[in-house]
Amino acid sequence: MKQLVLELGPPPQPSFDNFVVGPNAAALRALGEGARVGVPIYLWGPPGVGKSHLLQAALRARGGARFDARSPLPWTADEACAHVAVDACEALDAERQHAAFALFVQPLAVIAAGRLPPVDLPLREDLRTRLGGGLVFQLQPPAEPEVRAALASEALRRGVGLPEDVVAFLLSRFERDLGSLMRWLDALDAYSLREQRAVTVPLVKRLLAEGGAPPVRDLFTDPSR
């Protein structure tokens, strides 16, 4: 099968306003109030629940530096930086674990995220303890009505008609986390533009038959994490 290469525009910049809150109001409220020195905020959950989205939204609101498992060493924050974010904590190697721990001994407010709770992270013990020593929130995916509303809102922003039967088709056959569904919307938007056809269930099936798939965004930069 031929793999389609779909040219996509940049997604909206992550913000608190465009995060689908669902059952995560407490985490959103804590991030809105901000982390404090010595009291980090740690978010965990499966892919697609918006961990990276919230880290980036917090830094956009307050300023600061963001690091992850591919950020070059050394990790430094300038004197004007009061907040730092550490993403994908489960993937940090030994050197970056040392760099992450060093952030905690500076007068910085730390926010962090990973796929596992602090106690289960494959990290050195002192770093696990620091990450779990503040506010810890398990992010949950939004309920189906909120997912449907988010897809409809994003389709409206793009000017894409997204019928209910297409949404039902996507929900019944693919991963139901919002990040994956938004990537399907990316793919359908690009494919419908290329084919000059409206988004319909037959168009979705045609995309699949031609080997189309939603774009795979980078683990460390995809804000839908």
C-alpha positions in Angstrom: 0.0 0.0 0.0 1.2 3.5 -0.8 1.7 5.7 2.3 0.2 9.1 1.8 2.3 12.1 2.8 0.0 14.8 4.0 1.1 18.4 4.4 -0.4 19.8 7.5 -0.6 23.3 8.9 0.7 24.0 12.5 -1.8 23.0 15.2 -3.0 25.8 17.6 -0.6 26.8 20.3 -1.4 25.0 23.5 -3.2 27.1 26.1 -5.4 26.6 29.1 -8.3 27.9 27.1 -8.1 25.2 24.4 -7.5 22.3 26.8 -10.4 19.9 27.0 -10.8 19.8 30.8 -13.0 16.8 31.4 -12.3 15.3 34.8 -9.0 17.3 35.2 -10.3 20.5 36.7 -8.1 20.2 39.8 -4.9 19.8 37.7 -5.9 22.8 35.6 -6.6 24.9 38.6 -3.3 24.0 40.2 -1.4 24.9 37.1 -3.3 28.1 36.8 -2.3 29.1 40.3 1.3 28.0 39.5 3.9 25.7 41.0 6.0 27.0 43.9 9.6 26.6 44.7 9.9 23.3 46.6 6.3 22.3 45.7 6.4 20.9 42.2 3.4 19.9 40.1 3.6 16.5 38.4 1.1 15.2 35.8 0.9 11.6 34.7 -1.3 9.5 32.5 -1.4 7.6 29.1 -0.6 9.2 25.8 -3.2 11.6 24.4 -4.5 13.0 27.7 -2.8 16.4 27.3 0.2 16.3 29.6 2.5 18.1 27.2 -0.3 20.5 26.3 -0.6 21.6 29.9 3.1 22.0 30.4 3.4 24.1 27.3 0.3 26.1 28.3 1.8 26.8 31.8 5.0 28.0 30.3 3.2 30.2 27.8 1.3 31.8 30.7 4.2 32.3 33.0 7.3 32.0 31.0 10.1 29.5 31.6 12.2 26.7 30.0 11.1 23.3 28.9 13.3 20.2 28.9 12.8 16.5 27.9 14.8 13.4 27.2 16.3 14.9 24.0 17.1 18.4 25.3 20.9 19.0 25.0 22.9 19.3 28.1 23.6 21.3 30.2 20.1 22.3 31.3 20.2 25.9 32.2 17.6 28.6 33.0 18.5 32.3 32.8 18.2 34.5 35.8 14.8 35.8 34.7 13.3 32.3 34.5 11.2 31.4 37.5 9.5 28.2 36.1 10.8 25.1 34.3 9.1 22.1 32.9 10.4 18.6 32.5 8.5 16.4 30.1 8.4 12.6 29.4 10.2 11.9 32.7 10.1 8.2 32.2 12.5 8.6 29.2 15.3 10.5 31.0 18.7 8.9 30.8 21.2 9.0 33.7 22.8 12.4 32.7 19.4 14.1 32.2 18.2 12.6 35.5 21.1 14.4 37.1 20.2 17.6 35.2 16.6 17.3 36.3 17.5 16.8 40.0 19.8 19.9 39.8 16.7 22.0 38.9 15.2 21.3 42.3 18.2 22.8 44.2 17.7 26.1 42.4 15.1 28.7 43.2 12.8 27.4 40.5 9.2 26.3 40.4 9.1 22.9 38.6 6.3 21.3 36.7 6.8 17.9 35.1 5.0 15.1 33.4 5.3 11.4 32.6 3.4 8.3 31.7 3.8 6.8 35.1 3.2 8.0 38.7 6.4 9.1 40.4 6.8 6.0 42.5 6.9 3.8 39.3 9.2 6.0 37.2 12.5 4.3 36.2 14.6 7.1 37.8 17.0 7.5 40.6 15.3 7.5 44.0 16.1 11.1 45.0 14.6 12.4 41.7 11.5 10.2 42.1 11.1 11.6 45.6 11.3 15.2 44.5 8.8 14.7 41.6 6.4 13.1 44.0 6.9 15.6 46.8 4.5 18.2 45.6 1.1 18.1 43.9 0.6 14.9 41.8 -2.4 14.6 39.3 -3.4 11.6 37.2 -4.9 13.0 34.0 -8.0 11.3 32.8 -9.3 11.3 29.2 -12.4 13.4 28.6 -15.8 11.6 28.3 -17.2 10.9 24.9 -19.5 14.0 24.7 -16.5 16.2 25.5 -14.5 14.4 22.8 -17.3 14.9 20.3 -17.6 18.6 21.2 -13.8 19.1 20.9 -13.7 17.5 17.5 -16.6 19.6 16.3 -15.0 22.8 17.7 -11.7 22.1 15.9 -13.4 21.2 12.7 -15.4 24.5 12.9 -12.1 26.4 13.4 -10.7 24.8 10.3 -13.8 25.3 8.3 -14.2 21.5 7.8 -17.6 19.9 7.8 -17.5 16.9 10.1 -20.8 15.0 10.1 -21.9 13.0 13.1 -21.7 9.7 11.2 -18.0 10.4 10.5 -17.3 11.1 14.2 -19.2 7.8 15.1 -17.1 5.9 12.6 -13.8 7.3 14.0 -14.9 6.6 17.6 -15.9 3.0 16.8 -12.7 2.0 15.0 -9.8 3.9 16.3 -8.1 5.0 19.5 -10.6 7.2 21.4 -8.1 9.5 23.1 -8.4 13.1 21.9 -4.8 13.3 20.6 -5.3 10.3 18.2 -8.6 11.6 17.0 -7.2 15.1 16.4 -4.5 13.5 14.2 -7.2 11.7 12.2 -8.9 15.1 11.8 -5.6 16.4 10.5 -5.4 13.6 8.0 -9.0 13.9 6.8 -8.7 17.7 6.5 -5.6 17.3 4.2 -7.0 14.4 2.3 -10.4 16.1 1.6 -8.6 19.2 0.4 -6.4 17.2 -1.9 -9.4 15.3 -3.3 -11.7 18.3 -3.3 -14.4 16.3 -1.6 -16.4 16.7 1.6 -15.5 14.6 4.6 -17.8 11.6 4.6 -17.5 8.0 5.8 -16.8 6.8 2.3 -13.9 9.3 2.1 -12.5 8.0 5.4 -12.7 4.4 4.0 -11.0 5.6 0.8 -8.2 7.2 2.8 -7.7 3.9 4.7 -7.8 1.9 1.5 -5.1 4.0 0.0 -2.8 3.4 3.0 -3.5 6.8 4.6 -2.9 7.2 8.3 -2.8 10.1 10.7 0.6 11.8 11.0 2.8 10.6 13.7 3.9 13.6 15.8 7.1 13.6 17.8 6.9 12.0 21.3 8.6 15.0 22.8 6.9 17.9 21.0 3.3 16.6 20.4 1.1 18.7 22.8 -1.6 16.1 22.7 0.5 13.9 25.0 
